[in-house]
């Protein structure tokens, strides 16, 4: 039986470029472990160019990336408007895309638009699911309209931010807030703020990454929870994981970029999270509700905050969860009796299933024929 060819795409031009490489290594190993697929790898350099498969293999193996990219760029006609994606031809045809590009390109819907244009199946959410979920402000609006509990927030741009002094923010949201670039992920462009000076600095930092910034109330005694969701029309929910860092809840500790991807030796993980049956049921149902409201498919991770009274708030979705050795999403499915090889096999099946379902939709049109224009007075 001929193996299906899977195009594993990683890297990208976001701040999570290196995270993507490490996630891709684990996905590669998991896909290989199934014994069912041939894997072709494509790295996207930080300049946005797809690299050929041989160069991509070296980058996946964590060889020094810049010399590889420099050598590749010498072979490229940069004046060609399609030069950025020409390398996709270097490996011949393949059956399905498996994107592992965190942040920009991968989670904002850009790559999914390319996949759709090429009429190829792909793993994960459709363009609109990624685009809406990547925008924290749009996500919260949809959650709120659909009655899914989330924290209070204010959205500002560079102009309207001048109308929100620190005193006004405190009156509206409390004296501890988080300032976040609306379209960014994994704690980049995010600050915990407790005073006017920090507030000014946080706005300046977040506006580096987006022209829309979310200012969000902090949850008292916060405990952070994560839930994995996979599937299409009948999604599955993983066990719930919890994690805490020193001084979280009672101090200024929070689960930042360093804790997630660089050094989580001080982070305490708990799988499954020790929660009452009632809270467990509510969190899992909220995760499923949000997954459907946001039009997600394939895979997602839902992040929650649990307050001091054990009331859960949905923080945000992650439509392309990290799959590094430090990623909780990877471990949640192990505790849910779905190992890495089985998980990727299911994700690939979901991609083919969703593609086949969408092929049934009609895009036919009625020919306009000869125009007959009415009279204008």
N, C-alpha and C positions, 0 to 999 in steps of 0.2 A: 504494500500500500504506500503510495506516494505521500511523503510528509508535507503538511501545510507549511508554507514559508511565512515566518513572522518577522516583520520589520520593527525592531526595537529602536526607538528614537529617544535620545537623551541629550543633556546639556542645556543649550539655550542661552539667551542674553540676559537672564534675570540674576538677581542677587543670590539665587539658590542653585547656581550652576554646579558647584561642587557637590551639593547635596544630591542633585540629580544623578551625577556619576555614580555615587555610592548606592543609591536606590537601584539604578540600572544594573549594577553588578549582581545584586541579590535577585532581581527579576530574571536576569539572564540565567543564573544558576538554577532558579526554580523552573523556568521553561525547559531548560536542558534536562532537568531531572525527570520530566514527564516522559521523555523518550519519543514524543509524538510530533515534534516540530523541528524544522530547520530554522535557525535564527540568523538574520542579517542585521547588523548594527549600523546605525547612522548617528554620528555625533553632530550636534549643532554647536558651532563655535560661538564664542561670546560676541562675535561680529555679525551673527545671524546667518552665516553660511552653513549649509549641510556639507559635511565632509564625506569623502569616499569611504567605502567599507574598510579598506586596509588601514587608513588613517584613524578611522573610528575605533577599530579594534585596539589600537595602541593607546588611545585615550581612555577607553574602557578599562584597560589594564593599568591605568593611572601613571602612564609615562608622562614626562614633561610635555605639557600640552602646547605651549606657545611655539616651539620649533616645528612641531607637526603642522600646526595651523599655518605658519609662515611658509613652509614648503608647499602646502596645498594651494595657498593663494597665488603662488607663482605660476600655477597651471591654469588659473581661472581668468576668463575674459570678463572683468568686472563691469565692462560697459554693456554687457548683455543683461537686459532686465530680468531674465529668468536664471541668471547665474547662481543665485542663492540656493536654488533647488535642483540644479542640474545633476548633482551627485546621486540623486535618487535613481537615476538610470544606470548607475554603475554596477548594480547587482542583479539586473534583469527584473523580471516580474516577481511579485509576492502576493500573498493572500490577504493579509490583515496587518494593520498598523497597531503597534503597542507603544503608545507615547508614555515616556517617563520624564517629561519636561515640566519641572515645577515652576510656578510663578508665571511670568510673562511668556507668551507664545503657547505654552502647554495648558495653562489653567484659565486663560482668558478667552478661549474659543478660537484663537487664530489658527492653530494647527488643525483643529477639527473642521474648520472651513475649507482648508486645503484638502483634507481627506474626502470631504463631501464632493468637492469639485472633481477630484480624481475618481469618484465613484468606487471607493474602497472601504471595506469594513474597518472598524477600529474599536479598540477597547476604551470603555469609559463613556462619560456623558456626552450628549450632543452639544453643538456650538452654543445654543441658547442656555443650556444648563450650566455650562462652564462660565459663560459671560456674566450671567446674573449672579451666580454664586461667588465669583471672584470679586464682585463689587460689594463691599461690606454694607454700604448704605442701601442698595437695592435689595440685598438679602434681608436686612432687618425690616424694610418696608413690607416685603412679601410675608415674612413671618408674622408681623404684627397684624396685617390685614386678615390673615388666616388663623388668628388666635393661638399662635405658637409662642409661648412665653419667651421673651428676651429682655435684655436690660434697656433702660432709658438711654437716649442718645440725642446728639445734635450733629448736624452735618454742616460744614462750612467750606467755603472756597477762599482764595486769597483776599477777595474783596469783603465778603460777609464776615470773615474772621474778625475784622476790626470792630464789629458790633457786639462781639462776645468777649468782654473783659473777664478776668479771672473771678472777680466778685460775682459777676452774673452767672458764670459757669457753676460756681459753688452753690448759688441760690437754686439753680435748676437741677444740678446733678449730684451735689455733695462735694466734700472737700478732698476726695480722692477720685481721680478719673484716669482713664486710659485714652491717649491720643493716638489715632491710627490712620495711616494712609489708606484710603478706601480701597484702592486696587493694588494690593501688595500682600505678601504672605509670610508665614513663618517668623513672625516677630520682627521683621525688618520694617523700619519706619514706624515703630510702636514704642511709646513711652508711658511709664507710670508717673503721674503728676500729682504733687501735693501742695504746690505753692505757685505764685504768680511767675517767678523767675523760671521754674521748670516748665510752666505752661508755655511761655514764650519760646523757650528752646525747643520744646516738643513740636510745636506748630512748625517752626522753621525746619526741623528734621523731617517731619512727615511730608511737607510740601516739596521736598526734594524728589519724592517718589510718585506723587499724584497731586492733581489740582483740586481734589475733593478729599476732605479729611473728616473722619468720624471722631467725635468726642463722646466717650461712653462712661456711664457711671460704674464705679467699682462695686463688687458684691461683697458684703460683709462676711468675714470668715470664710472666704472662698476656698472651695475644694474643687479641683479640676477633674473632669471626667471625659473620657473619650469612648466613642462607640463606632464600630465599623459597620457599614451597610454595603451589601453587594446584591446585584440582581437587576432585573428589569421590571416587569409587571408585578412580580411577586417577590420583592426583595427579602433578603435574610439579614438579621441583626446579630452581631457578635455579642460575646460577653462584654460587660462594661469594665473598662479599666480606669483606675484613679492614679493620680500622681501628685505629689507635694514636694516643694523645695523648702529649704530652711527659711523660717520667718514668713512663710506664706500664711495668709489669713490673719495672723496677729502682728505682722510687720510689713516690711517692704519687699519681701521675696515674691517672685513670680516666675512662671515658666517661659523664660525668654529664649532667644536664639542660641545662646551658649549652652543652656540646659538641654535644649532639644537636640543639637547636632554636634557640639564640640566636647563638652564634659558633663555628663549627667551622673557622675559618681555620687553626688550628694542628693540626687533625686530619689525619693521613695516611691516605688511602684507597687500597685496592689491590683492583681487580677485573679479572680473577679473582685470588683470593688465591694467592700462590705457596706451594703445598703439594705434598707428594709425592702420587703417584697413590693410594697406599694410604690416606693421611689424607683426601684428597678423597673417595674412595669411602666411607670410614667415616662422615664427617660427613654426607654426603648420605643415607646409609642410616639413620643415627640420626634425621635430620630427618623422613624418611618414616615411620619407626617411631613417633616421638612424635606425629606428625600423626594417625596412625590410632588410637593408644592413647587420645589425648585427644578422639577423636570430632570432629575438625575437618573443615570443609567450606569450599569456596570459596577462602579465602585465609588465609595465616598467615606470620609471619616467625619463624624459629627462631634464637635467639641462643646462641652457643657460646663457651666459653673453651678456649684451647689452651695447655697448660702448657709448661714449658721442655723437656720430653721429647717434645713433639708429640703428647701424649695429649689428645683432645678430651673436654670435659665439656659436656653440654647445660645451658645456663643457664636459659632460660625461653622459652616461646612468647609471641608477641604475636598475638592473634586478629584485631586490626584495626590493621594496621601503619600507621604514619605515612606520609603521601604528600606531605610538604612538599618544597620544593626541596632541603632538606638531608637528606632521608630516603634511606638506602641501599637500602631495599626498592624504591623507585621506579627506582633506577639498575640494580639487579641484573637486572631483566627486560630492560632495554635491551641489556645485555651478553649476554642469553640470546635475543636476536633476537625479543623480543616488546615492541613499542613501547606507549606508554601507551594509545592508542586500541584496539589489539588486546587489551591486557590487560583493560580494563574491559568490552569486548565479551564476552570469555571469562568474566569474573566474573559478568556478568548472565546469560549462558547457564547457568552452573553453578547460579545461584539458581533459575532456572526448572526446570532438570533435577531438582534436589533436591526442590523442591516437588511436582513431578509424581510422583516416586518415593514420597514420603511419603503422597500421596493414596491410594496403593494399599493402605496399611495399614488393617487393620480395627479399628474402635472399637465394634463392635456389642456388645450385651449381652443376656443372657437375662432376661426379665421374671421378677421374684420371685413374682408371683401372691400368693395368700393366705398369710399367715404361719401356720405350724403350730409352735408352741413346745413343746419337750419339757418333761418334768417335772423339777423341782429338788427334791432331798431336803432 
